[in-house]
Amino acid sequence: MIEGSLFPYFVVAMILLSIGLLGVISRKNIFVIYMSIELMLSAINLIFVTLSNHYHSMSSQIIAMMVIAVAAAEAAVFLSLIVVLYKRRKSLDSDIFVALSQKESL
């Protein structure tokens, strides 16, 4: 059974993960989808740090730092993609990707 001190952290992490997943599924705005993905990454980092504190090990904290580094690189790429899509289409609707993947008939 989960120890009493770990349970609140897991509950908060699962709530954050659920809110992020709901945001990815239900929203069409690319920026909101990006923020929901970042929220899910934060929930996973909370679980890693909680487990690291519980087991008195630094390995989970190192993994959490690597996730933060990957999230920073992903943020740069994703935000530049958002800027380019907004400049070209004047919208942040996720249906733009469907329009970009289809060939235009001559």
Secondary structure, DSSP 8 states (H G I E B T S, - for coil): ---TTTHHHHHHHHHHHHHHHHHHHH--BHHHHHHHHHHHHHHHHHHHHHHHHHHT-SHHHHHHHHHHHHHHHHHHHHHHHHHHHHHHHS--BTTHHHHHHS----
